[in-house]
Amino acid sequence: MEHLCRINWKEIENSKELEKAIVDWCDKDYSDINDVKRVDILTLISTHNLLNKSKLSYDKETGFNKIEITIDAKVLYGIKSKWNLTFNFPEFGEHCISLVVSRNYGEIRKEDFYNYIHDITIA
């Protein structure tokens, strides 16, 4: 029964947790991100309905096939953020060479910050 669970992207705090969540989700006793295969990432995209938030590309300079995914992340002090994941795969291989994770934060809006500091459900 593979992939019954979905990753809760908004509960992940940092890039190490994110990488571990992806490796654990693959459910194949992988030790790190370099064991993850291209088909695992494509299955992750399909299972989590991320097709419209994903992009496949080829980098001629490095010879890498890239899978880029943008996912909503945890709201921090009322500021919305997104995870940007880039999985790099060799042209003629199936295992992930690297995962580049970055997090982009949105603008600080006065209303969101006010709602955050006055939300009694957080405490």
C-alpha positions as CSV (number, residue, x, y, z in Angstrom):
1,M,0.0,0.0,0.0
2,E,2.4,2.6,-1.2
3,H,1.7,6.4,-1.1
4,L,-1.5,6.3,1.0
5,C,-0.3,9.2,3.1
6,R,0.3,12.7,1.7
7,I,3.0,15.1,2.9
8,N,1.7,18.0,5.0
9,W,3.9,20.6,3.4
10,K,2.6,23.4,5.7
11,E,3.9,21.6,8.8
12,I,7.5,21.3,7.6
13,E,9.9,23.8,9.3
14,N,13.1,23.6,7.3
15,S,14.8,22.1,4.2
16,K,16.3,19.1,6.1
17,E,12.8,18.1,7.3
18,L,11.5,18.6,3.8
19,E,14.1,16.3,2.3
20,K,13.5,13.7,5.0
21,A,9.7,13.8,4.4
22,I,10.2,13.2,0.7
23,V,12.6,10.3,1.3
24,D,10.3,8.8,3.9
25,W,7.3,9.2,1.6
26,C,8.9,7.1,-1.1
27,D,8.6,4.2,1.3
28,K,11.4,2.1,-0.1
29,D,14.0,2.2,2.6
30,Y,16.0,4.9,0.9
31,S,18.8,6.4,3.0
32,D,18.9,9.9,1.4
33,I,17.7,12.0,-1.5
34,N,20.3,10.4,-3.9
35,D,18.4,7.1,-3.7
36,V,15.2,8.7,-4.9
37,K,14.4,7.9,-8.5
38,R,12.8,10.1,-11.2
39,V,9.6,8.0,-11.2
40,D,9.3,8.5,-7.4
41,I,9.2,12.3,-7.9
42,L,6.7,12.0,-10.8
43,T,4.5,9.8,-8.6
44,L,4.8,12.4,-5.8
45,I,3.7,15.1,-8.2
46,S,0.7,13.0,-9.3
47,T,-0.3,11.9,-5.8
48,H,-0.2,15.5,-4.4
49,N,-1.9,17.1,-7.4
50,L,1.2,19.3,-8.1
51,L,1.1,19.0,-11.9
52,N,0.1,22.7,-12.4
53,K,2.9,23.7,-9.9
54,S,5.6,21.7,-11.6
55,K,7.9,22.3,-14.5
56,L,10.2,19.9,-16.3
57,S,13.3,21.3,-18.1
58,Y,16.7,20.3,-19.5
59,D,19.8,22.3,-18.7
60,K,22.2,22.1,-21.7
61,E,25.2,23.4,-19.7
62,T,25.1,20.8,-17.0
63,G,23.3,18.0,-18.9
64,F,20.7,17.7,-16.1
65,N,17.0,17.1,-16.4
66,K,15.3,19.3,-13.8
67,I,12.0,18.9,-12.1
68,E,11.0,22.1,-10.4
69,I,8.1,22.2,-7.9
70,T,6.6,25.2,-6.1
71,I,4.6,24.3,-3.0
72,D,2.8,26.4,-0.4
73,A,4.7,26.4,2.9
74,K,4.0,27.2,6.5
75,V,2.8,30.7,7.3
76,L,5.4,32.4,9.5
77,Y,4.2,35.2,11.7
78,G,1.3,35.9,9.2
79,I,3.7,35.9,6.2
80,K,2.9,33.4,3.5
81,S,5.8,31.4,2.0
82,K,6.5,28.9,-0.7
83,W,9.0,26.0,-1.0
84,N,10.8,25.9,-4.3
85,L,12.2,22.4,-5.0
86,T,14.6,21.6,-7.8
87,F,15.4,17.9,-8.4
88,N,18.4,17.4,-10.7
89,F,18.7,14.1,-12.6
90,P,21.4,13.0,-15.0
91,E,20.5,12.8,-18.7
92,F,20.9,9.0,-18.8
93,G,20.2,8.1,-15.2
94,E,17.3,7.6,-12.9
95,H,18.6,8.6,-9.5
96,C,18.4,12.1,-8.1
97,I,21.8,13.8,-8.2
98,S,20.8,16.7,-6.0
99,L,17.8,18.6,-4.5
100,V,18.0,22.3,-4.3
101,V,15.5,23.8,-1.8
102,S,14.7,27.5,-1.3
103,R,11.9,29.2,0.5
104,N,10.4,32.5,-0.8
105,Y,8.4,34.7,1.5
106,G,5.6,36.9,0.5
107,E,5.0,40.5,1.4
108,I,4.2,41.4,5.0
109,R,0.6,42.6,5.0
110,K,-0.6,44.5,8.0
111,E,-3.9,42.6,8.1
112,D,-2.3,39.2,8.1
113,F,0.2,40.1,10.8
114,Y,-2.6,41.6,13.0
115,N,-4.7,38.5,12.5
116,Y,-1.8,36.3,13.5
117,I,-0.9,38.1,16.7
118,H,-4.6,38.2,17.7
119,D,-5.4,34.6,16.9
120,I,-6.1,32.8,20.2
121,T,-6.0,29.3,18.5
122,I,-2.2,29.6,18.1
123,A,-1.4,29.8,21.8
